[in-house]
Amino acid sequence: MSWDDDAESSADELTHTTLTRAFRSSRAAEKAALDEFVAVERAVLGDEVQASSPRRSAQRPPRDDAALAAMYGADGADDGAPAAPAEPPWRPVKGREGIRERTFPDGKKEVEYKNGTRKAVSPDGAVEVRFANGDVKSADAATGRVVYYYASAQTTHTSDPKRNIEIFEFPNGQVEKHNQDGSKDITFPDGTKKFVHANGSSRTRFPDGVVVES
């Protein structure tokens, strides 16, 4: 690098290194969460898994409509506003203690596992998995686009196969776009933009218009 190494370190490498370390740590947490999720998925599909005690009851207590009417008024004193649609009830998965499922009127299906992980599948094939550790994974069946949010690192990783690009959004506002050819587009919180070529050379444009190549 040839454009004031000290400035480069403070504006780029320090922030990037810190965030990348947090991101890699969260990737390990993702693998552990995915391994646990696969295990309970196999249980639902009928594969053998080790027995474990349920962490929550198989079914929620029924809604007390009488108590709700007493609290809000049975005459619907909501100034004519339409009532929110009631969520469908959970039902236990037969033969799988601690696992329950429900189906919504629009066809969406949701499964809740022993460890608190929830998986929702929409009629169009879109899948969203909310892990017990706070991570969220969304997948679009039509485009193949996958978005994974790492709760511990507050970082979002998007994989877009149609555009051949991976996008990393860090909590400080830094955004990195990794292209299939190995090049990267990086936007820093202060508006600085840096393009790193596949061969390692780079071009940086600062908010004041100054451009430096290295």
C-alpha positions as CSV (number, residue, x, y, z in Angstrom):
1,M,0.0,0.0,0.0
2,S,1.4,3.4,-0.9
3,W,-1.0,6.1,0.2
4,D,-0.1,7.0,3.8
5,D,-0.1,3.6,5.5
6,D,-1.0,5.0,8.9
7,A,-4.2,6.6,7.5
8,E,-5.1,3.4,5.6
9,S,-4.8,1.4,8.8
10,S,-7.0,3.7,10.9
11,A,-9.7,4.2,8.3
12,D,-9.8,0.7,6.9
13,E,-7.9,-2.2,8.3
14,L,-8.6,-1.7,12.0
15,T,-12.4,-1.4,11.6
16,H,-12.5,-4.2,9.0
17,T,-10.3,-6.5,11.1
18,T,-12.4,-6.0,14.2
19,L,-15.7,-6.6,12.4
20,T,-14.4,-9.6,10.5
21,R,-13.2,-11.2,13.8
22,A,-16.7,-10.8,15.2
23,F,-18.2,-12.1,12.0
24,R,-16.0,-15.3,12.0
25,S,-16.9,-15.9,15.6
26,S,-20.5,-15.7,14.7
27,R,-20.0,-18.1,11.8
28,A,-19.0,-20.8,14.4
29,A,-22.2,-20.1,16.3
30,E,-24.1,-20.4,13.0
31,K,-22.7,-23.9,12.4
32,A,-23.6,-25.0,15.9
33,A,-27.2,-23.7,15.5
34,L,-27.5,-25.3,12.1
35,D,-26.3,-28.7,13.4
36,E,-28.9,-28.6,16.1
37,F,-31.6,-27.6,13.6
38,V,-30.7,-30.4,11.3
39,A,-31.0,-32.9,14.2
40,V,-34.5,-31.8,15.0
41,E,-35.5,-31.7,11.4
42,R,-34.5,-35.4,11.1
43,A,-36.7,-36.1,14.1
44,V,-39.7,-34.6,12.3
45,L,-38.9,-36.6,9.2
46,G,-38.7,-39.8,11.2
47,D,-34.9,-40.3,11.5
48,E,-33.6,-41.6,14.8
49,V,-32.2,-39.0,17.2
50,Q,-31.1,-39.0,20.8
51,A,-34.0,-38.4,23.2
52,S,-34.0,-35.2,25.1
53,S,-36.4,-33.6,27.6
54,P,-38.6,-30.9,26.2
55,R,-37.8,-27.4,27.2
56,R,-41.3,-26.1,26.9
57,S,-44.8,-27.5,27.0
58,A,-46.1,-29.1,23.8
59,Q,-49.0,-26.8,23.5
60,R,-49.9,-23.3,24.7
61,P,-52.8,-22.8,27.0
62,P,-56.1,-22.0,25.2
63,R,-56.9,-18.3,24.7
64,D,-59.4,-17.0,27.3
65,D,-61.9,-15.2,25.0
66,A,-64.1,-14.3,28.0
67,A,-61.2,-12.5,29.7
68,L,-60.4,-10.6,26.5
69,A,-64.0,-9.5,26.1
70,A,-64.1,-8.3,29.7
71,M,-60.9,-6.3,29.1
72,Y,-61.7,-4.7,25.8
73,G,-65.4,-4.9,25.7
74,A,-67.6,-7.5,24.0
75,D,-69.2,-4.9,21.8
76,G,-65.9,-4.3,19.9
77,A,-65.4,-0.7,21.1
78,D,-62.6,-0.1,18.6
79,D,-64.2,2.6,16.6
80,G,-65.0,0.2,13.8
81,A,-61.4,-0.9,13.2
82,P,-61.2,-4.5,11.9
83,A,-60.1,-7.0,14.5
84,A,-56.7,-8.6,14.0
85,P,-57.0,-12.1,12.6
86,A,-56.5,-14.8,15.2
87,E,-53.4,-16.9,14.8
88,P,-54.1,-20.6,14.2
89,P,-53.6,-22.9,17.2
90,W,-50.5,-25.0,17.7
91,R,-50.8,-28.8,17.6
92,P,-48.2,-31.3,18.7
93,V,-46.4,-33.4,16.1
94,K,-47.5,-37.0,16.7
95,G,-44.8,-39.1,18.3
96,R,-42.4,-36.1,18.7
97,E,-42.5,-34.8,22.2
98,G,-41.9,-31.0,22.4
99,I,-42.3,-30.3,18.7
100,R,-45.4,-28.6,17.5
101,E,-46.7,-27.1,14.2
102,R,-49.5,-25.0,12.8
103,T,-50.9,-24.0,9.4
104,F,-52.1,-20.5,8.6
105,P,-55.2,-19.7,6.4
106,D,-52.9,-18.5,3.5
107,G,-51.1,-21.9,3.5
108,K,-48.0,-20.9,5.4
109,K,-46.8,-23.7,7.7
110,E,-44.7,-23.1,10.9
111,V,-42.9,-25.7,13.0
112,E,-41.4,-25.0,16.5
113,Y,-38.7,-27.3,17.8
114,K,-37.6,-28.3,21.3
115,N,-34.7,-25.9,21.4
116,G,-37.0,-22.9,20.5
117,T,-36.0,-22.8,16.8
118,R,-38.9,-22.0,14.4
119,K,-39.2,-22.7,10.7
120,A,-41.8,-21.1,8.5
121,V,-42.5,-22.2,5.0
122,S,-44.7,-20.0,2.7
123,P,-46.8,-21.4,-0.2
124,D,-44.4,-19.9,-2.7
125,G,-41.5,-21.9,-1.2
126,A,-39.9,-19.1,0.8
127,V,-38.3,-20.4,4.0
128,E,-37.5,-18.5,7.2
129,V,-35.7,-20.1,10.2
130,R,-35.4,-18.3,13.5
131,F,-32.8,-19.9,15.7
132,A,-32.8,-20.0,19.4
133,N,-29.6,-17.9,19.6
134,G,-31.3,-15.0,17.7
135,D,-29.9,-15.8,14.3
136,V,-32.4,-15.6,11.3
137,K,-32.0,-17.3,8.0
138,S,-34.3,-16.5,5.0
139,A,-34.2,-18.3,1.7
140,D,-36.1,-17.4,-1.5
141,A,-36.9,-20.6,-3.5
142,A,-37.5,-18.6,-6.7
143,T,-34.2,-16.7,-6.8
144,G,-32.0,-18.8,-4.6
145,R,-31.2,-15.7,-2.6
146,V,-30.2,-16.5,1.0
147,V,-30.0,-13.9,3.8
148,Y,-28.4,-14.8,7.2
149,Y,-28.5,-12.4,10.1
150,Y,-25.9,-13.1,12.8
151,A,-27.4,-11.8,16.1
152,S,-24.3,-11.8,18.1
153,A,-22.3,-9.9,15.5
154,Q,-25.3,-7.9,14.3
155,T,-24.1,-8.6,10.8
156,T,-26.1,-9.6,7.7
157,H,-24.7,-11.9,5.0
158,T,-26.6,-12.1,1.7
159,S,-25.8,-14.6,-1.0
160,D,-27.3,-13.8,-4.4
161,P,-26.5,-16.6,-6.9
162,K,-28.2,-14.8,-9.8
163,R,-25.9,-11.7,-9.4
164,N,-22.9,-13.9,-8.4
165,I,-22.3,-11.7,-5.4
166,E,-22.1,-11.9,-1.6
167,I,-23.0,-8.8,0.6
168,F,-21.8,-8.2,4.1
169,E,-23.5,-5.5,6.2
170,F,-21.8,-4.7,9.4
171,P,-23.4,-2.9,12.4
172,N,-21.3,0.3,12.0
173,G,-22.8,0.8,8.5
174,Q,-19.9,-0.6,6.6
175,V,-21.0,-2.6,3.5
176,E,-18.9,-5.0,1.5
177,K,-19.8,-6.6,-1.8
178,H,-17.7,-9.6,-2.7
179,N,-17.8,-10.5,-6.4
180,Q,-17.3,-14.0,-7.9
181,D,-14.0,-12.9,-9.5
182,G,-12.5,-12.1,-6.1
183,S,-12.9,-8.3,-6.3
184,K,-14.6,-6.3,-3.6
185,D,-16.6,-3.1,-3.3
186,I,-16.4,-1.6,0.2
187,T,-18.4,1.4,1.4
188,F,-17.3,2.9,4.8
189,P,-19.6,4.7,7.2
190,D,-18.1,8.1,6.4
191,G,-18.8,7.7,2.7
192,T,-15.4,6.5,1.6
193,K,-15.5,4.0,-1.2
194,K,-12.8,1.4,-1.9
195,F,-12.6,-1.1,-4.8
196,V,-10.2,-3.9,-4.4
197,H,-9.2,-5.8,-7.5
198,A,-8.8,-9.5,-7.6
199,N,-5.0,-9.0,-7.9
200,G,-5.0,-7.1,-4.6
201,S,-4.6,-3.6,-6.0
202,S,-7.1,-1.0,-4.9
203,R,-8.7,2.4,-5.7
204,T,-10.1,4.5,-2.9
205,R,-12.3,7.6,-3.2
206,F,-12.7,9.8,-0.1
207,P,-15.8,12.0,0.6
208,D,-13.8,15.1,-0.4
209,G,-13.2,13.7,-3.9
210,V,-9.6,12.7,-3.4
211,V,-8.8,9.4,-5.2
212,V,-5.8,7.2,-4.2
213,E,-4.7,4.0,-6.0
214,S,-2.4,1.4,-4.5
